[in-house]
Amino acid sequence: MPEIPKRLAPTRETVRELYLKSGNRCAFPGCNKALFNAKGVFVGHICHIEAAEPGGERFNKHQTNEQRRHPSNLVLMCYDHHVETDDVLKFPVDRMKRIKEEHEKLFSDVIGSMLQTVTDHTTLTEPVFAKDLKKLDQVLSWGNSDEELADALKELKRVTIKLAKVPIPSRGLFLILVNRGKKGRFSDSLEVSVPEVQQATNLAPGELRECFSILDDHGFTYDNDTNDFGVQMVGIASPSSGWPLWVDIKRFCKKEKIDLSQIIINLDFSVLDED
């Protein structure tokens, strides 16, 4: 007789495993919200990738009740992103599993030991390179030839490799810059004011300078002088060809309703390809 679907609470061991692999941070790409607040209260949410009961998001009738509460089917998120990922069209099972996997890679000890080791976390996320850019070409109505797309692919691959070497906190800042950036005064590239970034992120001035320094060194931002109000601006750099890459990627993501963090944080450039 088939098992009747029933919501089972995660076991104590499961909750402990999820927390240890979470780093006390929401798993959603680019989110730094803590799961336990300063008073030690758990304010996060234990989210099902495939729902615990019929009618829930991504419910899988072939799972058992035990499989539904297994750590592999659960991920810790803040309230806002728990609600956001209820959109099953934007967040199907495969994407949810990738979000969980990429986040837990940052905090899981690959040898199963609790010993602390010094690790370059940028090596834990393998970039997914674009292969044809045909979807980008179609969505933005470029009408480029295969040869032109091949040239763009080569340039994008170089950018992807450079971005993969940027530490995750600085990639998080870069995500904010691209999201907030507007067309620059002197070029087609994006720019944003430093005070706006300061207030939006609430980073200490020293932390902000450090992140900007890293992004500058890797060729992703540059000092763009002051605007008419005397406010310091930072520009988002384009590749050497002058292609306003981040303007185009931002437009593409807006049209396709894709979260920019999938590209900038998760380094998944395959979304730009033909399905």
C-alpha positions in Angstrom: 0.0 0.0 0.0 1.5 3.4 -1.0 2.7 5.5 1.9 0.5 8.5 2.8 2.4 11.7 2.5 2.9 13.2 5.9 5.1 16.1 7.1 7.8 14.8 9.4 9.9 17.1 11.5 13.7 17.0 10.7 15.7 14.9 13.2 18.0 16.6 15.7 21.0 15.2 13.8 19.7 16.5 10.5 19.2 20.0 11.9 22.8 19.9 13.3 24.2 18.8 10.0 22.3 21.5 8.1 23.5 24.2 10.5 27.2 23.1 10.5 27.2 23.2 6.7 25.4 26.6 6.5 28.1 28.8 8.1 25.2 30.5 10.0 24.2 32.2 6.7 21.2 32.0 4.4 22.0 29.7 1.4 20.6 32.1 -1.2 23.4 33.4 -3.4 24.7 36.8 -2.2 22.6 36.8 1.0 24.5 37.3 4.3 21.6 37.2 6.7 22.4 35.1 9.8 20.3 32.1 10.8 20.8 32.8 14.5 20.4 36.4 15.7 22.6 38.1 18.2 20.4 36.7 21.1 21.0 33.2 19.9 17.4 32.8 18.5 17.0 30.8 15.3 15.4 33.2 12.8 16.1 31.2 9.7 13.8 28.7 7.9 14.3 25.0 7.1 13.2 24.9 3.5 12.2 21.8 1.5 13.6 21.5 -2.0 10.8 19.1 -2.8 7.8 19.8 -0.6 6.8 17.7 2.4 3.2 17.5 1.4 1.0 17.5 -1.8 0.2 21.0 -3.0 3.6 22.3 -1.8 6.3 23.7 -4.1 8.1 21.0 -6.2 6.3 18.1 -4.4 7.6 14.7 -5.6 5.1 11.9 -5.2 7.8 9.3 -5.7 9.7 10.3 -2.5 9.0 8.7 0.9 8.3 10.7 4.0 11.8 10.0 5.2 13.4 11.1 2.0 11.4 14.4 2.2 13.0 15.2 5.6 16.5 13.9 4.7 19.3 16.6 4.8 19.7 16.3 1.0 16.1 17.7 0.6 16.5 20.5 3.1 18.3 23.9 3.0 18.5 26.7 5.5 17.4 30.2 4.3 16.2 33.5 5.6 12.4 34.2 5.6 12.6 36.5 2.5 14.4 34.0 0.3 12.3 31.1 1.6 9.3 33.0 0.2 11.1 34.0 -3.0 12.1 30.5 -3.8 8.5 29.4 -3.7 8.4 30.6 -7.3 8.8 27.1 -8.9 9.3 28.5 -12.4 12.3 30.5 -11.3 13.5 28.0 -8.8 12.9 24.4 -10.1 14.4 21.4 -8.3 17.7 21.5 -10.2 18.3 25.1 -9.3 17.4 24.7 -5.7 19.8 21.7 -5.4 22.6 23.8 -7.0 22.0 26.7 -4.6 22.3 24.2 -1.6 25.4 22.5 -3.1 27.2 25.7 -3.9 26.5 27.2 -0.5 27.4 24.1 1.5 30.7 23.8 -0.4 31.9 27.0 1.3 31.5 25.6 4.8 31.6 21.8 4.5 34.9 20.1 5.4 35.6 17.8 2.5 37.5 15.2 4.7 34.7 15.0 7.2 36.8 16.6 10.0 35.9 19.5 12.2 39.5 20.7 12.1 39.8 24.2 10.7 42.0 24.6 7.6 43.0 27.6 5.6 41.2 27.3 2.2 40.9 29.5 -0.8 37.1 29.5 -1.1 37.3 30.8 -4.7 38.5 27.3 -5.7 35.3 25.6 -4.3 33.0 26.9 -7.1 33.8 25.8 -10.6 32.6 28.3 -13.2 30.1 27.1 -15.8 31.2 28.6 -19.0 28.9 29.8 -21.7 29.1 27.7 -24.9 27.2 29.5 -27.7 25.6 32.8 -26.4 22.7 32.2 -28.7 20.1 32.9 -26.1 21.8 36.2 -25.2 21.9 37.0 -28.9 18.2 36.2 -29.3 16.9 38.0 -26.2 18.9 41.2 -26.9 18.1 41.0 -30.7 21.8 41.3 -31.7 21.5 39.2 -34.9 25.2 38.4 -34.6 26.8 35.8 -36.9 28.4 32.6 -35.5 31.8 34.1 -36.0 30.9 37.2 -34.0 29.4 35.1 -31.2 32.6 33.0 -31.1 34.7 36.1 -30.6 32.3 37.3 -27.8 32.6 33.8 -26.2 36.4 34.0 -26.1 36.2 37.4 -24.4 33.5 36.2 -22.0 35.6 33.2 -21.0 38.5 35.4 -20.0 36.1 37.5 -17.9 34.6 34.4 -16.3 38.1 33.1 -15.3 39.0 36.5 -13.8 35.7 36.7 -11.9 36.2 33.2 -10.5 39.4 34.5 -8.8 37.6 37.3 -7.0 36.9 36.4 -3.4 33.2 35.9 -2.6 32.7 39.0 -0.4 34.0 41.2 -3.2 31.9 39.3 -5.8 28.9 40.1 -3.5 29.8 43.8 -3.7 30.2 43.5 -7.4 26.7 42.0 -7.6 25.3 45.1 -5.8 27.2 47.4 -8.1 25.8 45.8 -11.2 22.3 45.7 -9.8 22.4 49.4 -8.8 24.5 50.6 -11.7 23.2 53.1 -14.2 24.5 54.1 -17.6 27.7 56.1 -17.1 28.3 59.8 -18.0 31.2 59.1 -20.3 30.6 55.6 -21.7 28.0 52.9 -22.2 29.3 51.1 -19.0 27.5 51.2 -15.7 28.5 53.5 -12.8 27.2 54.0 -9.2 28.0 56.5 -6.5 30.3 55.4 -3.6 28.0 56.9 -0.9 25.0 55.0 -2.3 27.0 51.7 -2.1 28.2 52.6 1.4 24.6 53.2 2.7 23.2 50.2 0.8 25.7 47.8 2.2 26.4 49.3 5.6 30.0 48.2 5.2 32.6 50.0 7.2 34.7 52.4 5.1 37.7 50.2 5.5 35.9 47.1 4.4 34.4 48.9 1.4 37.9 50.2 0.3 39.3 46.7 0.6 36.5 45.2 -1.7 36.9 48.1 -4.2 40.7 47.5 -4.2 40.2 43.8 -5.0 37.7 44.5 -7.8 40.0 47.2 -9.2 43.0 44.8 -9.2 41.0 42.2 -11.0 39.8 44.7 -13.6 36.1 44.9 -12.7 35.8 48.4 -11.4 37.6 51.8 -11.7 37.6 55.2 -10.2 35.2 57.3 -12.4 35.8 60.7 -10.9 33.1 62.8 -9.3 29.7 63.7 -10.7 28.2 67.2 -11.0 27.4 67.2 -7.3 31.0 66.3 -6.3 30.0 62.8 -5.4 32.6 60.1 -6.0 31.6 57.5 -8.6 32.8 54.1 -9.4 32.6 52.6 -12.9 32.1 49.0 -13.9 34.8 48.1 -16.4 34.1 46.6 -19.8 36.3 44.0 -21.5 39.2 45.3 -23.7 37.0 45.3 -26.9 34.7 47.9 -25.3 31.7 45.5 -25.2 29.4 46.8 -22.4 29.2 43.3 -21.0 27.5 43.9 -17.7 25.0 46.3 -19.2 24.0 43.5 -21.6 24.0 40.8 -18.9 21.8 43.0 -16.7 19.3 43.6 -19.5 19.3 39.9 -20.3 18.6 38.9 -16.7 15.8 41.5 -16.4 14.1 40.3 -19.6 14.5 36.6 -18.6 13.7 37.1 -14.9 17.0 35.5 -13.9 18.7 36.5 -10.7 22.0 38.2 -11.4 23.5 36.3 -8.5 23.3 33.1 -10.6 26.0 34.5 -12.8 28.1 36.7 -10.5 28.0 34.6 -7.4 27.4 31.1 -8.7 29.5 31.8 -11.9 26.8 30.0 -14.0 27.2 31.7 -17.5 25.4 28.8 -19.2 22.1 30.7 -18.8 23.2 32.8 -21.7 23.1 29.8 -24.0 20.4 28.3 -26.1 18.4 25.7 -24.2 
